[in-house]
Amino acid sequence: MSIRPIPRQALFVFVLLVCCSPLFGQNAPAKKNARPSEPDSTGEQTKPREFVPEFRYEFKKPEFVVSHVIIEHDVNGTGRITFDKRDAEESITDPFQLSEKTIAILKDLWEKLDFINSKEVYQSPERDYAHLGTMDLTMRKNGSERTASFNWTENPDAKALTDEYKKIGNQFIWMFDMNVARRNQPLEAPRILTGLDSYLRRDSIADPEQMIPFLKELEDDERIPLIARNHAGRIVKSIEKAKKD
């Protein structure tokens, strides 16, 4: 049986189709995964707005386990915490959103100090506790900026303000540590939850109620031991009970 040759015209059409196919084209544009920024009203590409904090707290003590803490935020409580830990190779930065309760406390204390206009020196003239670390408070407002540094103060509002920032630091650094444990060191979870118990007993967390959704996540997280999940549940009940009382 003889095989009929393919007509030359049909062969030409076949080759043309193959060469023009997107699968074989050498000059097809590469697919881009990144979504381009949207143009503004002038038609130009917009850039992300830079975060400019109006309030800043800084703590420094190289010998401590957490040797350096910076807390920055705006009037709405949107901010970030940066900290150095003894076992970490570099600084860690995490964003946060303060609760309305914490925002109100901070606002009241900054206003009582009239910080941006005040000339008061908060450092105690009689007590120098530099071995416990140095604290800086900074406010930026209407083009003005003021920073005050001290390690001990007799001013009750300045002390209350730094105490509140310490509580904020405790809250968000604890949550960061727990998230690391959930992903990488689940057997550390019971110990870390015991640390939260200690903070709560000493009233050293800014807003325990804000942590309830996070703690309820821990209750259902099968990556961590059952003892830790049950412990998280007990802490939730304790916080809810304190709220009712």
C-alpha positions in Angstrom: 0.0 0.0 0.0 1.5 3.3 -1.0 1.5 6.4 1.3 0.3 9.6 -0.4 2.7 12.5 0.2 1.4 15.5 2.2 0.6 18.4 -0.1 3.2 21.1 0.1 0.6 23.8 0.9 -0.8 21.9 3.9 2.7 21.3 5.3 3.4 25.0 5.1 0.3 25.9 7.1 1.2 23.3 9.8 4.7 24.7 10.3 3.4 28.2 10.4 0.9 27.4 13.2 3.6 25.6 15.3 6.0 28.5 15.0 3.4 31.1 16.0 2.1 29.1 19.0 2.8 30.8 22.5 4.4 27.5 23.7 7.1 27.8 21.1 7.5 31.5 20.6 10.9 32.8 21.7 9.8 36.4 22.2 6.7 35.8 24.3 6.6 38.2 27.3 7.4 36.7 30.8 4.5 36.4 33.2 4.8 38.9 36.1 3.6 37.7 39.5 4.0 41.1 41.2 0.9 43.4 41.1 1.9 46.8 39.8 1.1 49.8 42.0 -2.0 51.7 41.0 -1.7 55.1 39.3 -2.9 58.2 41.3 -5.1 60.9 39.8 -2.2 62.4 37.9 -1.5 59.0 36.2 1.8 58.4 38.1 2.5 55.3 40.2 1.8 55.8 43.9 4.3 54.8 46.6 3.4 53.2 50.0 3.1 55.9 52.6 6.0 56.0 55.0 5.1 55.3 58.7 5.9 58.3 60.8 5.4 57.6 64.5 4.4 60.5 66.8 5.2 58.7 70.0 8.3 56.6 70.8 9.6 54.7 73.9 13.0 53.2 74.1 14.6 51.0 76.7 18.3 50.0 76.8 20.2 47.7 79.0 22.8 45.5 77.2 23.1 42.9 80.0 19.4 42.0 80.0 17.9 39.1 78.1 15.7 41.6 76.2 18.4 44.3 76.0 16.8 46.9 73.7 13.2 47.7 73.1 11.7 50.4 70.8 8.0 51.0 70.7 6.7 53.5 68.1 3.1 54.4 67.3 0.7 57.1 66.0 -2.3 58.6 67.7 -4.5 55.7 66.5 -2.3 53.1 68.2 -0.9 51.7 64.9 2.7 51.0 65.4 5.6 48.6 65.6 7.9 47.1 68.2 11.6 46.5 67.7 13.6 44.5 70.1 16.9 42.7 70.6 17.2 39.4 72.5 20.3 37.7 73.8 19.9 34.6 71.7 18.9 36.5 68.5 21.4 37.4 65.8 19.6 40.5 64.7 16.8 42.9 65.8 13.2 41.8 65.5 10.5 44.1 64.3 6.8 43.3 64.5 3.8 45.6 63.7 1.0 46.0 66.3 -2.3 47.7 66.9 -3.0 48.9 70.4 -6.4 48.5 71.9 -8.7 51.4 72.6 -8.2 50.9 76.3 -4.4 51.2 75.9 -4.6 54.2 73.6 -6.8 56.0 76.1 -4.3 55.4 78.9 -1.3 56.6 76.9 -3.2 59.7 75.6 -4.1 60.7 79.2 -0.6 60.3 80.5 1.1 62.2 77.6 -1.4 65.0 78.1 -0.9 65.2 81.9 2.8 65.6 81.2 2.2 68.3 78.6 5.3 66.6 77.2 6.0 68.6 74.1 5.9 71.9 75.9 7.4 70.9 79.2 11.0 71.6 80.2 10.9 69.3 83.2 13.9 67.0 83.8 12.4 63.6 84.8 15.6 62.0 86.1 15.7 61.8 89.8 18.5 64.0 91.3 18.9 61.6 94.2 18.5 58.2 92.7 20.6 56.9 89.8 19.5 53.4 88.8 21.4 53.1 85.5 22.1 49.4 86.3 18.3 48.8 85.7 18.4 50.4 82.3 17.7 53.8 80.6 14.4 54.9 79.2 13.8 57.5 76.5 10.4 59.1 75.8 10.0 61.0 72.5 7.0 63.0 71.1 6.7 64.6 67.6 4.0 67.1 67.1 3.4 70.0 64.6 7.0 70.0 63.5 8.3 70.0 67.1 10.1 67.1 68.8 11.3 66.5 72.3 13.1 63.6 74.0 13.6 63.0 77.7 15.9 60.3 79.1 16.0 58.9 82.6 16.5 55.7 84.6 14.4 56.7 87.7 11.9 59.5 88.2 9.8 60.9 91.0 7.2 62.2 88.6 4.2 59.9 88.9 2.9 60.5 85.4 6.3 59.9 83.7 6.7 56.7 85.8 3.1 55.5 84.9 3.8 56.2 81.2 7.0 54.2 81.1 5.3 51.4 83.1 2.5 51.3 80.5 5.1 51.0 77.7 6.8 48.2 79.5 3.4 46.4 79.7 3.0 46.9 75.9 6.4 45.5 75.3 5.7 42.4 77.5 2.4 41.8 75.7 3.7 41.9 72.1 7.1 40.3 72.8 5.3 37.4 74.5 3.0 36.9 71.5 6.0 36.9 69.2 7.7 34.3 71.3 4.6 32.1 71.4 4.2 32.3 67.6 7.8 31.2 67.1 7.2 28.3 69.5 4.1 27.3 67.6 6.0 27.1 64.4 9.4 25.8 65.4 9.5 24.8 69.1 6.1 23.6 70.2 7.5 21.9 73.3 8.4 25.3 74.6 4.7 26.4 74.6 3.9 25.2 78.2 6.9 27.2 79.6 5.9 30.3 77.7 2.3 30.1 78.9 3.6 29.9 82.5 5.4 33.2 81.8 2.2 34.8 80.8 0.6 33.7 84.0 3.4 35.4 85.9 2.9 38.6 83.9 -0.9 38.6 84.6 -0.4 38.1 88.3 1.9 41.1 88.4 -0.4 43.2 86.2 2.4 43.5 83.6 0.3 43.1 80.4 -1.1 46.3 78.8 -4.5 44.8 77.9 -5.1 41.1 78.7 -8.6 41.2 77.1 -7.0 42.1 73.7 -5.1 38.8 73.9 -8.2 36.6 74.2 -8.6 35.9 70.5 -5.0 34.9 70.3 -5.3 32.6 73.3 -8.4 31.0 71.9 -6.3 30.2 68.7 -3.8 28.4 71.0 -6.6 26.3 72.5 -7.3 24.8 69.0 -3.7 24.6 67.8 -2.8 20.9 67.6 0.9 21.8 66.9 1.4 22.5 70.6 1.0 20.0 73.5 -2.4 19.4 75.0 -1.2 20.7 78.4 -0.4 24.1 76.7 -3.8 24.2 75.0 -5.6 23.5 78.2 -3.5 26.2 80.0 -4.4 28.8 77.3 -8.1 27.9 77.9 -7.7 28.5 81.7 -6.0 31.8 81.1 -8.9 32.9 78.9 -11.4 32.0 81.6 -9.4 33.9 84.2 -9.3 37.0 82.0 -13.0 36.8 81.3 -13.8 36.4 85.0 -11.6 39.4 85.9 -13.5 41.4 83.3 -16.9 40.6 84.9 -15.6 41.4 88.3 
